[in-house]
């Protein structure tokens, strides 16, 4: 159980660190007028989804038994946090949140299927 908690924390650390890093990079590019507002939002969503896939992959690869159950629990936890901090409750925001959560599960499924 202790190693599973360590793996979950590593997954969270990767997710939050990469999300903050990508957001800061794209915010700087937007501030310097290298990219416009629409490109900024699209790149944040794409690289956020990539961060969720990578984080799910870390979770799925490092947990030996019942990795998908852990992934569902973490996804529910992330979904609750995401719903609480969402800027506005509309269809597009909810779609972005659910697509990232599905990317997390997809990363975990890929990792579980690639295990030896």
Backbone torsions as a table, in degrees:
resi	resn	phi	psi	omega
1	UNK	NA	-37.0	-178.7
2	UNK	-65.0	-39.3	179.2
3	UNK	-70.6	-32.3	177.2
4	UNK	-66.9	-38.9	177.6
5	UNK	-65.9	-38.3	177.2
6	UNK	-63.2	-41.1	178.3
7	UNK	-65.4	-41.6	177.9
8	UNK	-63.2	-41.8	178.2
9	UNK	-66.4	-36.3	175.2
10	UNK	-64.6	-39.4	178.5
11	UNK	-63.6	-44.9	176.8
12	UNK	-62.6	-42.3	-179.3
13	UNK	-62.3	-44.0	177.5
14	UNK	-62.8	-43.7	-178.6
15	UNK	-61.7	-51.0	-175.7
16	UNK	-72.5	-37.7	178.8
17	UNK	-66.0	-44.1	-179.2
18	UNK	-70.5	-35.6	177.4
19	UNK	-63.7	-44.6	178.9
20	UNK	-66.2	-41.8	179.7
21	UNK	-61.5	-48.5	179.7
22	UNK	-63.7	-40.3	179.6
23	UNK	-63.4	-41.8	179.3
24	UNK	-67.1	-40.2	179.0
25	UNK	-63.1	-47.7	-178.0
26	UNK	-71.2	-30.8	175.4
27	UNK	-66.2	-38.8	176.8
28	UNK	-65.3	-43.3	177.8
29	UNK	-63.1	-37.7	177.6
30	UNK	-68.6	-40.6	179.8
31	UNK	-64.4	-36.0	179.9
32	UNK	-84.5	7.6	179.4
33	UNK	59.7	32.4	175.5
34	UNK	-84.7	-34.7	175.4
35	UNK	-124.4	155.4	179.1
36	UNK	-92.6	-179.7	-174.7
37	UNK	-63.8	-42.7	179.8
38	UNK	-64.7	-42.4	178.0
39	UNK	-63.7	-38.9	177.8
40	UNK	-57.9	-48.0	-178.8
41	UNK	-68.0	-39.7	179.7
42	UNK	-66.3	-44.8	179.6
43	UNK	-65.5	-37.6	176.1
44	UNK	-61.8	-40.4	179.8
45	UNK	-69.8	-44.2	-177.8
46	UNK	-63.7	-49.6	-177.9
47	UNK	-73.7	-25.6	171.2
48	UNK	-65.2	-41.6	177.5
49	UNK	-65.0	-38.5	177.1
50	UNK	-64.0	-39.1	177.5
51	UNK	-64.2	-39.5	177.9
52	UNK	-66.0	-40.3	177.8
53	UNK	-63.2	-45.1	-179.6
54	UNK	-64.2	-39.9	179.2
55	UNK	-67.0	-42.1	175.5
56	UNK	-64.2	-36.5	177.4
57	UNK	-62.7	-43.2	178.3
58	UNK	-60.3	-44.2	179.7
59	UNK	-64.5	-48.1	-177.0
60	UNK	-67.3	-32.6	-176.6
61	UNK	-79.6	-33.9	-173.8
62	UNK	-92.0	-14.9	176.7
63	UNK	-93.5	129.2	-173.4
64	UNK	-80.9	-45.0	-176.5
65	UNK	-120.9	139.7	175.0
66	UNK	58.2	44.4	-178.3
67	UNK	-65.4	-35.7	-178.5
68	UNK	-69.8	-32.1	175.9
69	UNK	-65.9	-43.2	175.8
70	UNK	-61.7	-39.3	179.9
71	UNK	-64.7	-39.8	177.6
72	UNK	-64.3	-41.1	179.0
73	UNK	-64.4	-44.8	178.8
74	UNK	-65.0	-38.5	178.8
75	UNK	-64.4	-41.2	177.1
76	UNK	-63.7	-42.3	178.1
77	UNK	-61.6	-47.4	178.4
78	UNK	-64.6	-35.5	178.0
79	UNK	-64.8	-40.9	178.3
80	UNK	-65.5	-45.5	178.1
81	UNK	-62.6	-44.8	179.8
82	UNK	-62.9	-38.9	179.2
83	UNK	-66.9	-35.5	-179.3
84	UNK	-72.4	-29.7	-177.4
85	UNK	-104.3	8.0	-179.3
86	UNK	-65.3	141.1	-173.8
87	UNK	-70.5	-38.2	176.9
88	UNK	-151.6	143.0	-178.3
89	UNK	-90.0	97.1	173.6
90	UNK	-140.5	175.3	-173.6
91	UNK	-63.7	-42.1	-177.0
92	UNK	-65.5	-42.6	179.0
93	UNK	-65.1	-41.1	178.7
94	UNK	-67.0	-37.6	178.1
95	UNK	-64.2	-41.3	177.1
96	UNK	-62.7	-43.7	-179.6
97	UNK	-64.1	-48.6	-178.6
98	UNK	-67.2	-32.8	177.8
99	UNK	-67.7	-37.3	177.2
100	UNK	-68.5	-37.1	177.5
101	UNK	-66.2	-38.0	175.7
102	UNK	-65.7	-34.6	176.0
103	UNK	-64.1	-36.2	176.7
104	UNK	-62.3	-47.1	178.4
105	UNK	-64.6	-38.3	178.1
106	UNK	-62.3	-42.5	177.3
107	UNK	-61.8	-39.0	177.7
108	UNK	-67.4	-41.9	179.3
109	UNK	-63.9	-40.7	177.8
110	UNK	-62.6	-42.6	-179.4
111	UNK	-65.9	-41.4	179.8
112	UNK	-65.3	-37.5	-179.8
113	UNK	-74.1	-21.7	-179.0
114	UNK	-91.1	-6.0	-179.5
115	UNK	-66.7	144.7	177.9
116	UNK	-73.1	NA	NA
